[in-house]
Amino acid sequence: MLMSDFLLSRKSVRVFKNKKLSGKSVKQVEALVEDINKTRDDVRYELCVNGKDISKSLEGKAGYGGVMIDAPAYIAMHTLEEKPIAYLYGAYYLEKLITELKAIGLASCWVTLLEVDEDELKSIFKYDSGKVKYILAVGYPPRELNIGKANYSSRIGIEEYVFKGELGNEMEMEELEELGLDDLFYYLRMAPSSYNRQPWRFVIDEHMIKLYTLNTESINDYVDIGIVIYYFNALAGTIGMRPNWDIEIGETGEGFEYIGQTQI
């Protein structure tokens, strides 16, 4: 499936089939997790197949409106360093896992654990250092949810998040078309973010694309940025670009924070 099609049809599944992951599915997910764990040393992922135990422990403390997402398995995102870069790339690779899980017939849903007591999380996920603030619920989707159906929802326009030279300076669509970037930014609007905030802003400055975000309130806000970088890279690959982001997070004032840049 083309990444543009995946973004249009991407859905978080909050209700899974009441069925444990098969041995084959467990091995497939473990292989995906193992491959991703080789990429960085500041974040690790772990497949937990004791879904019922985890769901019961987190009931009323995590999920949506206090209702925990009950799943046969979860993938824990264990950030080993409490740094923005760890959350950014932690989210990047967890979103990559979502893409790969769908390819093997599994659905998923992000679950935030920000309000759960730290000692309780350590007990549930068996770790001594670092943090587990996000997990991915994983299971088989009910057929009636029609996971592959295109899902269109309100999104900001390209003119609201892509600028020329500096933040706030409008980028003409004709200029984006000349650069071959119009489709990339059209589909990138569909990238998910917490509360659908879409905090990212891109500035095209000669041969560079610079990425900014609305000023963050906590280290966890970098999760949204990691997700949009993942989809930017995937979409860019379909038009022959090979982004190599130079991440250098820093304040810029005027309500924005600089994240990094890559060549066009």
C-alpha positions as CSV (number, residue, x, y, z in Angstrom):
1,M,0.0,0.0,0.0
2,L,1.2,3.5,-0.9
3,M,2.0,5.6,2.2
4,S,-0.4,8.2,1.0
5,D,-3.2,5.6,0.9
6,F,-2.2,4.3,4.4
7,L,-2.4,7.9,5.9
8,L,-5.8,8.4,4.4
9,S,-7.1,5.1,5.8
10,R,-5.1,5.0,9.1
11,K,-7.4,4.4,12.1
12,S,-6.8,3.8,15.7
13,V,-8.7,0.7,16.8
14,R,-10.1,0.8,20.3
15,V,-12.0,-2.5,20.2
16,F,-10.2,-5.7,19.2
17,K,-11.4,-9.2,18.6
18,N,-11.5,-11.2,21.9
19,K,-8.7,-13.4,20.7
20,K,-5.1,-13.9,21.7
21,L,-2.4,-13.3,19.2
22,S,-1.5,-16.6,17.5
23,G,2.0,-18.0,17.8
24,K,2.7,-16.9,14.2
25,S,1.6,-13.3,15.0
26,V,3.7,-13.2,18.2
27,K,6.8,-14.3,16.3
28,Q,6.1,-11.7,13.5
29,V,5.7,-8.9,16.0
30,E,8.7,-10.0,18.0
31,A,10.8,-9.9,14.8
32,L,9.6,-6.4,14.0
33,V,10.4,-5.2,17.5
34,E,13.8,-6.8,17.5
35,D,14.7,-5.1,14.2
36,I,13.7,-1.7,15.5
37,N,15.5,-2.2,18.8
38,K,18.7,-2.2,16.8
39,T,18.3,1.3,15.6
40,R,18.8,3.4,18.8
41,D,20.2,3.1,22.3
42,D,17.9,5.6,24.1
43,V,14.6,3.8,23.5
44,R,13.5,0.2,23.5
45,Y,10.3,-1.6,22.7
46,E,8.9,-4.7,24.3
47,L,6.0,-6.9,23.3
48,C,3.8,-7.8,26.3
49,V,1.4,-10.7,25.6
50,N,-0.3,-10.6,29.0
51,G,-2.8,-8.1,27.7
52,K,-5.6,-8.9,30.2
53,D,-3.3,-8.4,33.2
54,I,-2.1,-5.1,31.9
55,S,-5.5,-3.8,30.9
56,K,-6.9,-4.7,34.4
57,S,-4.0,-2.9,36.1
58,L,-4.5,0.2,34.1
59,E,-8.3,0.3,34.2
60,G,-9.6,3.8,35.3
61,K,-6.0,5.2,35.0
62,A,-5.3,5.2,31.3
63,G,-7.1,5.0,28.0
64,Y,-9.9,7.3,26.8
65,G,-12.2,8.9,29.4
66,G,-10.8,6.6,32.0
67,V,-11.7,3.5,29.9
68,M,-8.7,1.4,29.2
69,I,-8.2,0.0,25.7
70,D,-8.5,-3.8,26.3
71,A,-6.2,-5.6,23.9
72,P,-4.6,-9.1,23.8
73,A,-1.1,-7.5,23.7
74,Y,0.7,-4.3,24.1
75,I,4.0,-2.9,22.9
76,A,5.7,-0.7,25.5
77,M,7.8,2.2,24.5
78,H,10.6,2.4,27.1
79,T,12.6,5.6,26.9
80,L,15.9,5.1,28.6
81,E,16.8,8.8,28.7
82,E,14.4,11.6,29.7
83,K,15.3,13.7,26.7
84,P,13.3,15.3,23.8
85,I,15.3,13.3,21.2
86,A,14.4,10.0,22.9
87,Y,10.6,10.8,22.8
88,L,10.9,12.1,19.2
89,Y,12.5,9.0,17.9
90,G,10.6,6.8,20.2
91,A,7.4,8.0,18.6
92,Y,9.0,7.8,15.1
93,Y,9.7,4.1,15.4
94,L,6.4,3.3,17.2
95,E,4.5,4.8,14.3
96,K,6.7,2.7,12.0
97,L,5.6,-0.3,13.9
98,I,1.9,0.7,13.3
99,T,2.6,0.6,9.6
100,E,4.3,-2.8,9.8
101,L,1.6,-4.3,12.1
102,K,-1.1,-3.3,9.6
103,A,0.8,-5.1,6.9
104,I,0.5,-8.4,8.8
105,G,-3.1,-8.0,9.6
106,L,-2.9,-6.4,13.1
107,A,-4.6,-3.2,14.3
108,S,-3.3,-0.9,17.0
109,C,-4.0,2.1,19.2
110,W,-1.7,4.5,21.1
111,V,-2.4,4.6,24.8
112,T,-0.9,7.4,27.0
113,L,0.2,6.6,30.5
114,L,1.1,10.1,31.6
115,E,-1.3,10.1,34.6
116,V,-0.3,6.7,35.9
117,D,1.8,6.5,39.1
118,E,5.4,5.8,38.2
119,D,5.9,3.0,40.8
120,E,2.9,1.3,39.4
121,L,4.2,1.4,35.9
122,K,7.5,0.0,37.0
123,S,5.6,-2.9,38.6
124,I,3.5,-3.5,35.5
125,F,6.2,-3.3,32.9
126,K,9.1,-4.6,35.0
127,Y,11.7,-1.9,34.6
128,D,14.0,0.0,37.0
129,S,15.2,3.0,35.1
130,G,13.9,5.2,32.3
131,K,10.2,5.8,31.6
132,V,7.2,3.9,30.0
133,K,4.8,6.7,29.2
134,Y,3.3,5.3,26.0
135,I,2.2,1.8,24.9
136,L,0.6,0.5,21.8
137,A,-2.5,-1.7,22.1
138,V,-2.2,-4.5,19.5
139,G,-4.8,-7.1,18.3
140,Y,-7.0,-8.3,15.5
141,P,-9.5,-5.8,14.2
142,P,-13.2,-6.7,14.0
143,R,-14.3,-7.0,10.4
144,E,-17.1,-4.6,10.8
145,L,-14.7,-1.7,11.6
146,N,-13.5,-1.8,7.9
147,I,-10.0,-0.7,8.9
148,G,-8.9,-0.1,5.3
149,K,-11.6,2.5,4.5
150,A,-10.4,6.0,3.9
151,N,-10.9,8.2,7.0
152,Y,-11.1,11.9,6.3
153,S,-11.2,14.4,9.1
154,S,-10.6,18.1,9.6
155,R,-7.1,19.1,8.8
156,I,-5.3,22.4,8.5
157,G,-4.5,23.6,5.0
158,I,-1.1,23.5,3.4
159,E,-0.9,27.3,3.5
160,E,-1.3,27.1,7.3
161,Y,1.8,24.9,8.0
162,V,4.2,25.3,5.0
163,F,6.0,28.6,4.6
164,K,8.7,30.2,2.4
165,G,11.9,31.5,3.9
166,E,10.5,32.2,7.4
167,L,7.5,31.3,9.6
168,G,4.4,33.2,8.5
169,N,5.6,34.0,5.0
170,E,3.1,32.3,2.6
171,M,4.3,29.7,0.2
172,E,2.5,29.7,-3.2
173,M,1.2,26.4,-4.3
174,E,2.8,26.9,-7.7
175,E,6.2,27.1,-6.0
176,L,5.5,23.8,-4.2
177,E,4.5,22.2,-7.4
178,E,7.7,23.4,-9.1
179,L,9.7,21.8,-6.3
180,G,7.6,18.6,-6.6
181,L,6.5,18.9,-3.0
182,D,2.8,19.6,-3.4
183,D,1.6,16.0,-3.0
184,L,4.0,15.4,-0.1
185,F,2.6,18.2,2.0
186,Y,-1.0,17.5,0.9
187,Y,-0.9,14.0,2.4
188,L,1.3,15.0,5.3
189,R,-1.7,16.9,6.6
190,M,-3.3,13.6,7.5
191,A,-0.5,12.6,10.0
192,P,-2.0,12.0,13.4
193,S,-1.3,14.1,16.5
194,S,-2.6,14.3,20.0
195,Y,-5.9,16.1,20.2
196,N,-5.5,16.7,16.4
197,R,-3.3,19.7,17.3
198,Q,-1.0,19.4,14.2
199,P,1.7,21.5,15.9
200,W,4.3,21.2,13.1
201,R,5.3,24.0,10.8
202,F,7.7,23.6,7.8
203,V,9.8,26.4,6.3
204,I,11.3,25.9,2.8
205,D,14.4,28.0,2.7
206,E,16.3,27.6,-0.6
207,H,17.5,23.9,-0.6
208,M,16.6,23.2,3.0
209,I,13.3,22.2,4.7
210,K,13.2,23.4,8.3
211,L,10.9,22.0,10.9
212,Y,9.4,23.9,13.8
213,T,6.7,23.1,16.4
214,L,4.4,25.2,18.5
215,N,6.2,25.7,21.8
216,T,6.0,22.5,23.8
217,E,4.5,22.3,27.3
218,S,6.3,19.1,28.3
219,I,8.9,16.6,27.0
220,N,6.0,14.4,25.8
221,D,4.9,16.8,23.2
222,Y,7.9,15.7,21.0
223,V,5.9,12.6,20.3
224,D,3.8,14.4,17.7
225,I,6.9,15.7,16.0
226,G,8.4,12.2,15.8
227,I,5.2,11.0,14.2
228,V,5.2,13.7,11.5
229,I,8.9,13.1,10.7
230,Y,8.2,9.5,10.2
231,Y,5.4,10.2,7.6
232,F,7.4,13.0,6.0
233,N,10.3,10.5,5.4
234,A,8.0,7.8,4.1
235,L,6.2,10.2,1.7
236,A,9.4,11.8,0.6
237,G,10.7,8.3,-0.3
238,T,7.9,7.9,-2.9
239,I,9.2,11.0,-4.8
240,G,12.8,10.0,-4.7
241,M,13.9,12.1,-1.7
242,R,16.1,10.6,1.0
243,P,15.7,12.9,4.0
244,N,18.6,13.1,6.5
245,W,17.3,15.2,9.4
246,D,19.8,17.2,11.4
247,I,18.0,17.5,14.7
248,E,19.0,20.4,16.8
249,I,16.1,21.4,19.1
250,G,16.1,25.0,20.4
251,E,13.8,27.9,21.3
252,T,13.1,30.4,18.5
253,G,10.7,32.7,20.3
254,E,7.3,33.9,19.0
255,G,5.6,30.7,20.2
256,F,7.7,28.3,18.1
257,E,10.5,25.9,18.7
258,Y,13.1,24.8,16.1
259,I,13.4,21.1,15.6
260,G,15.8,20.5,12.7
261,Q,16.3,20.5,9.0
262,T,16.9,18.4,6.0
263,Q,17.9,19.0,2.4
264,I,15.3,19.0,-0.4
